[in-house]
Amino acid sequence: MACPTTSVAVGQLGRCRRHRGGRSVAESLPCRAAPVGSRLVVVTRRYFGTDGVRGVVGDTLTVDIVERLGRAATLWAGGGRVLVGRDTRGSGPELESALARGIADGGGAAVLGGVLPTPAVALLAEGLGVVVSASHNPPEYNGVKVFAQGGRKLADDEEAAIERLLDRPGPGSGSVAQVDGLGVAYADLVVDRFGRDLSGLRIAVDCANGAFSAIAPRVLRRLGAEVVALYDEPDGANINVGCGATDLAALSAAVLDATADLGVAFDGDGDRMLAVDERGELIDGDQILAVLALAQRVERVAVTVMTNLGFHRLMAAEGIAVDVTPVGDRYVLKSLRATGGVLGGEQSGHVIWLDGHVTGDGLVAAVLLCGALEGRPLSEAAAVMERHPQVVESVHVARRELTEAVEAEVARLNAELGDHGRVLVRPSGTEPVVRVLAEAETEEVAGNLCASIAAIVRTELG
């Protein structure tokens, strides 16, 4: 199972608010370094990681643990209706059945919606919502995501509380029922609440052979767009394989071949979206948020420590407040709910719009992005934000707890860089890797910084 989650990155982890006023851009930038030993205090969990429980099916994720999770989550919620969705992995039906058995054993009423995007489950659930998915991971992985009533992602202590119930027996008085048509109901909600006139746009759409395969192209066509659909034929073994938000090469080529105005790509469960412009160039989550922040005229936005320095400079120049959270869309969501903000997200493509929604939604993000173009090429719309070079390396390690030597070197480099760059080291919450990010004013400096820290991580953590 996943290793205990006990720490996150060294660097600025608190909330940084950028307010309107007479401060210079440099003064308005987020802090780039924290004192050595500065950490986010996190509740230790054995199974839950950054985004639910995840593992290789039959190895680190078994039918038994999924059934126990279903029972424990239901006991924690006090029973009631539990909406269950899944992505298109071949292991999905078996794990869905195990989850349903656990829900029924816990005294709940399992409502099986079949293949549904994660945001659809969060939006449609009347009580607890559970998704069988491993998001952007390869087909051999699967996982379990849990939403509380109202589509809210669980806090660390709530996940820990569920884990404490894993071995508790249930009353066994629940039920299981299959419900059809929820994908159509979700699509109607997206059109009704977030629809824009997309007439005249030609959009290449990479569905990652995932949960949006039967939904996203149809919704965009309903809104008037001409759609070139890619990777929309899931077979249980091709989800996220050479496609989707983690591999944009095919989408970029398709945009050029079709002379499309832009391309959008989802991950396997549909809670992430990245784009490419009319030239086939990547438009990442930071740039998408920048376009939306200006188009929607928001007063504040929530982002994570991974967000590009260029985004912060743009928001400071526009007088838009920025709240900075640890990595993970649930931390962004928590910040938005605390401040009353409606827009937030991550560089990786989690885009959250809470005016009419409860969580991040790749399809809604795509609709809003297309609507924000207003006749402009996407390259022009995204040019409002100057991206600073970032180099990221995922270092495979034997253990993920950061050592004093790693922390000290990160702190030293951040002190040297000041407002001209930063280094961030973050243990993954879902994989046995430590992610190293270096950001600087040139690609060469960022690359050298990343390589030096990655070497130390490799030496210290195996």
C-alpha positions in Angstrom: 0.0 0.0 0.0 1.0 3.6 -0.2 3.6 4.8 2.3 2.5 7.0 5.1 2.0 10.6 4.1 4.0 12.6 6.7 5.5 15.6 5.0 5.4 17.7 1.9 7.7 20.1 0.1 10.3 22.4 1.6 9.4 25.9 0.5 6.6 28.3 0.9 3.6 26.2 2.1 1.4 28.8 3.8 -1.2 31.1 2.3 0.2 34.1 0.6 -2.3 36.9 -0.1 -1.6 39.4 -2.8 -3.8 42.5 -2.3 -4.5 45.5 -4.4 -2.4 48.5 -3.4 0.8 50.3 -3.9 3.2 47.4 -3.6 5.8 46.7 -6.3 5.7 43.4 -8.3 8.8 42.2 -6.5 7.2 42.9 -3.1 4.1 41.0 -4.1 5.8 37.8 -5.1 5.3 34.7 -3.0 8.0 33.8 -0.5 10.6 31.6 -2.1 12.1 29.9 0.9 11.1 28.8 4.4 13.3 28.2 7.4 15.1 24.9 7.5 12.8 22.3 9.1 9.6 24.3 8.2 6.9 21.8 7.3 3.2 21.4 6.8 1.8 19.2 9.7 -0.1 16.4 8.1 -2.1 13.6 9.6 -0.4 10.3 9.1 -2.4 7.9 6.9 -1.5 4.4 5.7 -3.6 4.1 2.6 -4.8 7.6 1.5 -2.4 9.7 -0.5 -2.6 13.0 -2.2 -5.8 12.1 -4.0 -7.5 9.0 -2.5 -6.2 5.5 -2.3 -4.2 4.2 -5.3 -2.1 1.3 -6.3 -1.4 -1.5 -8.8 -4.3 -3.8 -8.9 -3.7 -7.2 -7.3 -0.5 -5.9 -5.8 -0.7 -2.7 -3.8 -4.5 -2.4 -4.4 -6.6 -5.5 -3.7 -10.3 -6.4 -3.9 -10.2 -6.9 -0.1 -9.0 -3.4 0.7 -11.5 -1.8 -1.7 -14.3 -3.7 0.0 -13.1 -2.6 3.4 -12.8 1.0 2.2 -16.4 0.9 1.0 -17.6 -0.4 4.4 -15.4 2.0 6.4 -16.4 5.1 4.4 -20.1 4.2 4.8 -19.8 3.7 8.5 -18.0 7.0 8.8 -20.8 8.7 6.8 -23.5 7.1 8.9 -25.0 5.1 6.0 -27.3 6.6 3.4 -27.1 6.7 -0.4 -23.6 6.3 -1.9 -23.2 7.2 -5.5 -20.4 5.1 -7.2 -18.8 5.9 -10.5 -15.7 4.5 -12.2 -13.4 5.2 -15.1 -12.8 2.8 -18.0 -10.0 0.5 -16.6 -10.5 -3.2 -17.1 -10.3 -3.7 -13.3 -13.1 -1.3 -12.7 -16.1 -3.6 -12.7 -14.6 -6.0 -10.2 -13.5 -3.3 -7.9 -16.9 -1.5 -8.2 -18.5 -4.8 -7.1 -16.2 -5.0 -4.1 -16.9 -1.4 -3.2 -20.6 -2.0 -3.4 -20.4 -5.1 -1.2 -18.6 -3.0 1.4 -21.1 -0.2 1.2 -24.0 -2.6 1.7 -22.2 -4.3 4.5 -21.8 -0.9 6.1 -25.5 -0.3 6.0 -25.5 2.0 3.0 -27.4 2.1 -0.3 -24.9 1.7 -3.1 -26.1 3.4 -6.3 -23.9 2.3 -9.2 -23.7 4.8 -12.0 -21.2 2.9 -14.2 -18.6 4.8 -16.1 -18.7 8.4 -14.9 -16.2 11.2 -14.8 -15.1 12.1 -11.2 -16.6 15.6 -11.3 -20.0 14.0 -12.3 -20.0 11.9 -9.2 -19.1 14.9 -7.0 -21.8 17.0 -8.7 -24.6 14.4 -8.7 -24.1 12.6 -5.4 -26.9 13.3 -2.8 -24.7 11.9 0.0 -21.4 10.2 -0.1 -19.8 9.9 -3.5 -17.1 7.3 -4.4 -15.1 6.9 -7.6 -13.1 3.9 -8.6 -10.2 5.4 -10.6 -6.5 6.0 -10.6 -6.9 9.3 -12.5 -3.9 9.9 -14.8 -2.0 6.7 -13.8 -1.5 3.8 -16.3 -4.1 1.0 -16.8 -2.6 -1.4 -14.3 -3.3 1.1 -11.5 -6.7 1.7 -9.9 -7.9 3.5 -6.8 -10.7 4.9 -4.7 -11.6 8.6 -4.3 -14.2 9.6 -1.7 -16.3 12.7 -1.6 -18.3 13.9 1.4 -21.9 15.2 1.1 -22.0 18.2 -1.2 -19.1 16.9 -3.4 -16.5 18.0 -0.8 -13.1 16.3 -0.9 -12.1 14.8 2.4 -9.6 16.4 4.8 -6.6 14.5 6.1 -8.2 13.8 9.5 -11.4 12.5 7.8 -9.4 10.1 5.7 -7.5 9.0 8.9 -10.9 8.4 10.6 -12.0 6.2 7.7 -8.8 4.2 8.0 -9.5 3.6 11.7 -12.8 1.9 10.7 -11.3 -0.5 8.1 -11.5 -3.5 10.4 -14.8 -2.6 12.0 -17.7 -4.9 11.0 -20.8 -3.4 9.5 -24.5 -4.1 10.2 -24.9 -5.7 6.7 -28.3 -4.2 6.1 -27.6 -2.2 3.0 -28.5 -2.5 -0.7 -27.0 -2.2 -4.2 -28.8 -0.8 -7.3 -27.7 0.1 -10.8 -28.8 3.4 -12.2 -28.6 4.4 -15.9 -28.5 7.8 -17.5 -26.3 9.7 -15.1 -23.8 10.6 -17.8 -26.6 12.3 -19.7 -27.8 14.1 -16.6 -24.3 15.4 -16.0 -23.9 16.5 -19.6 -27.1 18.5 -19.4 -25.9 20.2 -16.2 -22.7 21.2 -17.8 -24.5 22.7 -20.8 -27.2 24.4 -18.7 -24.8 25.9 -16.0 -21.6 26.6 -17.9 -22.5 26.5 -21.6 -21.0 29.1 -24.0 -21.6 29.6 -27.7 -18.6 27.9 -29.3 -19.8 28.3 -32.9 -16.9 28.7 -35.3 -14.4 26.9 -33.1 -12.7 23.8 -34.3 -11.5 21.8 -31.3 -9.4 18.7 -31.1 -10.5 16.7 -28.0 -8.3 14.0 -26.5 -10.5 11.9 -24.2 -7.6 9.7 -22.9 -9.8 6.6 -23.6 -11.3 7.5 -20.3 -14.5 8.5 -18.6 -15.1 11.5 -20.9 -15.0 9.4 -24.1 -18.8 9.3 -24.5 -19.5 12.7 -23.0 -17.0 15.5 -23.8 -17.2 15.5 -27.6 -21.0 15.5 -27.6 -21.2 18.4 -25.1 -18.8 20.5 -27.1 -20.7 19.8 -30.3 -24.0 20.7 -28.5 -22.4 24.1 -27.8 -21.7 24.6 -31.5 -18.0 23.6 -31.8 -16.7 21.4 -34.6 -15.0 18.6 -32.8 -12.1 16.3 -33.9 -12.3 13.5 -31.3 -9.2 11.5 -30.3 -8.7 8.5 -28.0 -12.4 8.1 -27.4 -12.6 4.3 -27.8 -11.7 2.8 -24.4 -11.1 -1.0 -24.3 -10.1 -1.4 -20.6 -6.4 -1.5 -21.3 -5.7 1.8 -23.2 -6.7 4.5 -20.7 -4.0 7.2 -20.5 -1.7 5.1 -22.8 0.1 7.6 -25.2 -2.7 10.1 -24.8 -4.6 12.4 -22.5 -3.3 15.2 -20.2 -0.1 13.3 -19.5 1.0 12.9 -23.1 0.0 15.7 -25.5 2.1 14.7 -28.5 -0.8 13.2 -30.4 -3.1 16.1 -29.6 -0.5 18.6 -30.8 -0.2 16.8 -34.1 -3.9 16.5 -34.5 -4.4 20.2 -34.0 -1.9 20.9 -36.7 -3.3 18.3 -39.1 -6.9 19.5 -38.6 -5.9 23.2 -38.5 -7.9 23.3 -35.3 -8.2 26.5 -33.2 -7.0 24.6 -30.1 -6.9 21.2 -28.5 -7.9 20.0 -25.1 -6.9 16.8 -23.3 -8.4 15.2 -20.2 -7.0 12.6 -17.9 -8.6 9.2 -17.4 -11.2 10.3 -14.8 -11.8 13.8 -16.2 -10.8 16.0 -13.3 -7.9 17.5 -15.2 -7.6 19.4 -18.5 -4.6 20.7 -20.4 -4.6 22.5 -23.8 -2.5 23.1 -26.8 -2.8 26.3 -28.9 -3.3 26.6 -32.7 0.4 26.1 -33.2 0.4 22.8 -31.2 2.2 24.4 -28.2 1.4 23.4 -24.6 -0.9 25.6 -22.6 -0.5 24.4 -19.0 -2.8 24.8 -16.0 -1.1 28.1 -14.9 -1.7 29.7 -18.2 -5.3 28.4 -18.3 -5.9 29.9 -14.9 -4.4 33.2 -16.0 -6.7 33.4 -19.0 -9.7 32.6 -16.9 -8.8 34.9 -14.0 -8.8 37.9 -16.4 -11.8 36.8 -18.4 -13.9 36.1 -15.3 -12.6 39.2 -13.6 -12.1 37.4 -10.3 -10.7 39.2 -7.2 -8.7 36.3 -5.9 -7.4 32.9 -7.1 -5.9 29.9 -5.2 -2.9 28.0 -6.6 -0.3 25.6 -5.3 3.4 26.0 -4.6 4.2 24.6 -8.0 2.6 27.6 -9.8 4.9 29.5 -12.1 6.5 32.7 -11.0 5.1 34.4 -14.1 1.6 33.7 -12.9 2.3 35.5 -9.6 3.8 38.5 -11.4 0.7 38.8 -13.7 -1.7 38.5 -10.8 0.2 41.1 -8.8 0.2 43.5 -11.8 -3.6 43.0 -12.2 -4.3 43.5 -8.5 -5.7 39.9 -8.0 -5.1 38.3 -4.7 -3.3 34.9 -4.7 -3.6 32.2 -2.0 -0.9 29.6 -2.1 -1.5 26.0 -0.9 0.4 22.7 -0.8 0.2 20.5 -3.9 -3.2 18.8 -4.3 -6.5 20.1 -5.6 -8.2 19.4 -2.3 -6.0 22.0 -0.6 -6.9 24.5 -3.3 -10.5 23.7 -2.8 -10.1 24.1 1.0 -8.6 27.5 0.4 -11.3 28.6 -1.9 -14.0 27.6 0.5 -12.2 29.4 3.4 -11.8 32.7 1.4 -15.0 32.6 -0.7 -13.0 32.4 -3.9 -14.4 30.7 -7.0 -11.3 30.1 -9.2 -8.2 28.0 -8.5 -6.1 25.1 -9.7 -2.8 23.5 -10.4 -0.2 23.6 -13.1 -1.0 20.0 -13.9 -4.4 20.9 -15.2 -6.8 20.8 -12.2 -8.9 23.8 -12.8 -11.6 24.6 -10.3 -14.6 26.9 -10.9 -17.0 26.9 -8.0 -19.7 29.2 -9.4 -22.2 26.4 -9.9 -19.9 23.5 -9.2 -18.3 21.7 -6.2 -14.9 20.5 -7.5 -12.5 20.6 -10.4 -13.9 19.6 -13.7 -11.9 19.1 -16.9 -14.9 19.6 -19.3 -16.2 22.7 -17.5 -12.6 24.1 -17.7 -12.5 23.4 -21.4 -15.8 25.1 -22.0 -14.8 28.2 -20.0 -11.4 28.4 -21.7 -13.0 28.2 -25.2 -15.6 30.8 -24.1 -12.8 33.2 -22.9 -11.1 33.3 -26.3 -13.7 35.8 -27.8 -12.3 35.4 -31.3 -8.6 35.5 -30.2 -6.2 32.7 -31.0 -5.4 30.7 -27.8 -1.7 31.6 -28.2 -2.6 35.3 -28.0 -4.9 34.8 -25.0 -2.2 32.9 -23.1 0.5 35.4 -23.9 -0.7 37.6 -21.1 1.4 35.4 -18.8 5.1 35.1 -19.2 6.2 31.6 -18.2 9.5 31.4 -16.4 11.6 28.3 -17.2 10.8 25.4 -14.9 12.6 22.0 -14.9 11.0 19.1 -13.0 12.5 15.7 -12.3 10.8 12.8 -10.6 13.4 10.9 -8.6 12.6 7.3 -7.7 13.5 6.7 -4.1 13.5 3.9 -1.5 12.0 6.3 1.1 10.2 9.6 0.7 11.0 11.4 4.0 13.3 14.3 3.3 16.6 14.4 5.2 18.2 17.4 6.9 20.8 17.5 4.1 18.2 17.9 1.4 16.3 20.5 3.3 19.4 22.5 4.1 20.6 22.6 0.5 17.1 23.7 -0.7 17.0 26.4 1.9 20.5 27.6 0.9 19.6 27.8 -2.8 16.3 29.5 -2.2 18.1 32.2 0.0 20.6 32.8 -2.9 17.9 33.0 -5.6 15.6 35.4 -3.8 12.9 36.6 -6.2 14.8 35.4 -9.2 13.9 31.7 -8.8 13.3 28.9 -6.4 13.8 25.2 -5.7 11.0 23.0 -4.5 11.3 19.4 -3.3 8.1 17.4 -2.7 7.6 13.8 -1.9 4.8 12.3 -4.1 1.6 11.3 -2.2 0.8 8.5 -4.7 4.1 7.1 -6.0 7.6 6.2 -4.6 9.2 9.3 -6.0 10.4 12.7 -4.8 9.6 15.5 -7.3 12.2 18.2 -7.7 11.3 21.5 -9.3 13.7 24.3 -10.2 12.5 27.7 -11.5 14.8 30.5 -12.8 15.1 33.2 -15.3 16.8 31.0 -17.8 16.4 27.4 -18.8 20.1 26.7 -18.2 20.1 27.9 -14.6 16.9 26.0 -13.9 18.3 22.8 -15.3 21.5 23.1 -13.3 19.6 23.7 -10.1 17.3 20.8 -10.7 20.1 18.4 -11.5 22.1 19.4 -8.4 19.2 18.9 -6.0 18.0 15.7 -7.8 21.5 14.2 -7.2 21.4 15.0 -3.5 17.9 13.5 -3.2 19.1 10.3 -5.0 22.1 10.0 -2.7 20.2 10.7 0.5 17.0 8.7 -0.2 18.3 5.8 -2.3 
